[in-house]
Amino acid sequence: MKFFIKTYGCAHNQADSEFMAGLLCEDENLKVNSVDEADLVIINTCTVKDPSEKKFFSELKRMTKPVIVAGCIPQSDSEKLKDYSLIGVRAITRIIEAAEKTLRGEKVQFLDDEQTINLPRIRKNEFVEIIPISNGCMGHCTFCKTKQARGELKSFDKKSIVDMFRQALNDGVKEVWLTSEDLGAWGLDINSTLPQLLKDILKVNRNFKLRLGMINPEYVKMYNDELIKILQDERVFKFLHVPVQSASNKVLKLMGRPYIIEDFKDSILKIKSVIPNLTLASDIICGFPNEEDEDFEKTVKLVRELKIPVLNISKFYARPGTPAKKLKPIPTHIVKERSKRLSDMRQDIIDNSFWIGQVQEILVDNTGKNNSFVGRNDSYRPVVLKGDNLLGKKVKVKIISENKDNLVGEIIN
């Protein structure tokens, strides 16, 4: 049985796909790179945005091979997929059974099982390990459908996470990503905290680079001083993904976000005062119901003031089954105008000229276009390089040019 996995969505979904591939390939390498080569197709789905969900359903209708639908959509909307075999986010350990039965023409629906991360895996990138540290979250965002799929917070135990971290390094991994629906909530259901976990990971006396996943603003405020100390470790990328969503306290309240914009701003400025080369990534929803012009202007002002370099801008889509679905939507043309204005402004405020002339150590973690390689500097900024057999290596480079999306480096012998 040869299989192909198509993955939509976040790093957590990517990790789940790697686990499923590892389980299916424990005895033999059966993973292929296209639908045409496969006997079975597994589509690991994401329910965060309406466009990606529509794209998935359109792709599913065209599928002629036996298929298993995995991920967040079957977990939250199994009725829509009653004619297909399903694997939920908490049942990936049953992928072998699901594959065997689906190939025999049966339809199975495995949506609940015991969660674990101690599984075999096939990494998409042999030098990058993605470690899910929890499933679900403690939030109650009115726009979010992922909560229906991933559920309440379930933190994986610290020992399992640290053991997985050590094993990845033993396998030759150079870069580790910690991921979850909200990294900041880890441990609150098992009498621990994220800083305690990170301190234990950093006790591992090895050479690696650690990237922290998304942390909601309320936890950045809660752990502000401890995060600063952790980010000062040379093995930790100076990178934080903190989704603000809106700079209007009125809109944040409607969204069910448990913080005020003043706390978000103060937390980020405090971290940047100690770590000025911090790369901040954030998410913004444009056109949330009842967002007035003055609310949107506050968001524009925040992005301009903080010069947020990595910005994920989404137009509001009412997701079925969420409280926000019941709110009166803003006219579509206004949502589009706001999204475009924010996107255009983001391009105007990005200035990477600061990096030109700097000499930096780069961890090369991917291939690029036109026979190039891509590495990451200490601030997790992508650096494009030319050279031979650079994957997985650390190289010293001088930044010679830049554009809006990346830096260009020259290797120093």
Helices and strands as residue ranges (DSSP letters): E 3-7, H 11-24, E 40-45, H 50-62, E 67-71, H 72-76, G 78-81, E 85-87, G 92-94, H 95-103, E 109-110, E 128-132, E 134-135, H 146-150, E 154-155, H 158-170, E 175-179, G 183-185, H 194-202, E 209-212, H 217-222, H 224-231, E 239-241, H 249-255, H 261-274, E 279-286, H 293-306, E 310-315, G 323-326, H 332-349, G 353-355, E 359-367, E 373-376, E 382-385, E 394-402, E 407-411
